[in-house]
Amino acid sequence: GEGSDYNQVLRDVNTVLATMDRNQDGLISLQEFERAADLFLNTAMPASQSSAPRPVTEEERVYIAQLFAWVDGDGSGSVTPGEMATAFQRLRGEGSDYNQVLRDVNTVLATMDRNQDGLISLQEFERAADLFLNTAMPASQSSAPRPVTEEERVYIAQLFAWVDGDGSGSVTPGEMATAFQRLRGEGSDYN
C-alpha cells in the first residue's frame, strides 16, 4: 500500500544518507555527494581493464553538481533524508516500492554524511563523488585516484546546488527526498 511504499522510501533514504553522510551530521554536503559520485562513476564506467582510478572529467563534475542540485530540493546546500527519498522515488518511477527507496537513501546518506549531522554538505557530496568516480572509472594500472577535472567539479557543484533546495550549503534528508521525487517526475505521489 501507499504507507508501506512511503516506509520503503524512508528506509532507502536512510540507507543512502548513512552511506553518503561521512561526517554523520544528518546532511549530505556537496563534498560528500561528490565523493559518492566519484565512487559511482569509477565503479560503473571503467575507462580501461585496469583497476586504477581515472581522472574525473569536467563534464562529469558538472553532472554531479547538477545531480546534487536536483536532489537538494530546497537548495539549502545539504541533502536531507527526505530530499534523498524524493529523488529515489522519482528514480524508481510509478509503482516503485517506497520502502525500498527509503532503505536505499539511508544507505547512501550514511556513507556520505562524514560529520554525522544528518545533512550532506557540498564538501561531503564532492568527497563522495570523487570516491565514486575513482572507483567506477579507473584510468590506469596505478592505485592512485585520478584527479577530478575542473569541468567535473563544476558539474558536481551544480548538481549539489540543485539538490540543496534552500541554498544553505547542506543537503537535508528532506531535500534529498525531494530531489528523488523530482527525478521520479511529475505525477509522483511522495508526500
N, C-alpha and C positions, 0 to 999 in steps of 0.2 A: 504494500500500500504506500500511499504518499508519505506517511510518517516514517515507515521503515526506509524509504528512499532517502529521506532527509537525514535519518540517523546514519545511513551508509555514507552519505556525502560528508557528514561531520567526522566520521571515523577516517575517511580518506584524507580530509583536510588536516586532521591532527597528525596523521602519518606523514604527510608531505611536510607539514610545518616542523615536525620533530626531526625530519631528515635535513631540512634546509636551515633551520634556526640554530646556527652554530653557537651563538652566544646564549642561547636558551632564554631570550628575553620575550618570547611570545610573538615576535615580529620577524619578518624576513626583510633584511636590508638589501639594497642593490648589490652590495658586495657578496652577501650570502646567495642571492639569486644568481649572480654571475658565476660563482663557484659551482653551483648546481648545473648551470647551463654548460659551463666548460666540461664538467664531468659527463653530461649527457652527450654533448656534441662529439667528444673524443671517444665515447663508447659506441655511439650509433653510426658515426660516419668516419671510419678509419681512412686515412689517406694512403696507406700502404699496408703491406703484410706485416710490418714491424709492430711492436707493441709500444714504441716510444711516442710520447705526445707530439702532436704537430702544432704549429702556431695557429691561434685563432685569428681568422680574418677580420678585417674591419667590418665587412658586411655581416659576419656572424655576431660581432659585438653590437652592431646597430639592431639586429634582430632580437638579441637577448634583451636589450634595453626596451625595445618596443613591446616585447612579451611581458616584461616586468610591469611596464606602464599599464598594459592591458589587464594584468592580474590585480594591480593596485587600483582597484575600482574608485576609491575616493581620492587618489592622487596624493596620499599622505607621505609617500616615500617609503612606506613599510607595508608589507603584505600581512594581513591578518588571517587567521584561520577561516573566517567567514568569506573573505575575498578569495582565498585559495579554493574553498569548497565551491564557490560560484564558478570559478574558472574550470575546475574539474567537471562540474555538472555540465557546463557548456561543451566541454571537450567530449564527454561521453555521449551527449545527444539525448534526444527524446527517449523515454523509457529506460534510461540508464538506472542502475542501482545506486541510489543516492547514498546509501550507507557505505558502499564500496568507495564511492568518490570521497567521502569524508575520511575513510581509513587511509586512502592514498595521500590526501592532503596532509594529514597529520604526520605521515612518514616523511614527506618532503620537508615540511616545516621543522620537524625535529632535527633534521640533518642540517638545515641552513641556519637556524637560529643560534648562532655562536654564543651570544651572551645570554641566552635563555630568558629573554624578556617577553616572549610571546609574539614578537614582531620580527619581520625580516627587513633589515635596513638595506640601503643601496649597497653598502660595503659588503654585507653578508650575501646579498644577491649576486654581486660581482664575483665574490670568492667562490660561491657555488657554481657559477657559470664557468669560471676558469677551471675548476676541478672537473666539471662535466666535460668541457671542451677538450681538455688534455687527456681525459680518459677515453672519450668517444672517437677522437680523431688523431691518432698517433701519426707522427711525421717521419720518424727515423728509428734506427736501432737503439739510439740513446735512451736513457730512462729519465732524462731531464724534461720538464714540461716546456712546451714551446711557448714563446712569447705571444701574448694576445695583441692583435693588431689594434691600431687606433680606431679603425672602422668598426671592429667588433666591440670595442669599448663604447663607442657612440651608440651603437645599436642596443647594447645591454642597458645603457643609461636611459635610452628612450623607452625600452620595454619596462624598465623599473618605474619610470615616470607614469607610464600607462597603468600599471598595476597599483601604484601609490596614488589612489584616487584623490586624497586630500592634500597631496603635495607636502606632507610632513617630513619626508625623507626616510620614513619607515613604513613597511607594509604590515598592516594589521591582519589578523585572521579574517576579519570581515572583508577587507579589501581583496584578499586572496580569493575568498569565496565569490566575491562579486566578479572578479576577473574570470574565474572559471565559468561563472554564469554567463558572462559576456561572450566567452569563447563558444559556449554552447549555442548561443544565438537567440534571436528574438523568439518569443513564444515559449521559452522555457519557464518552468514553474519552480524556482528555487525557494523563494520565501513564502 
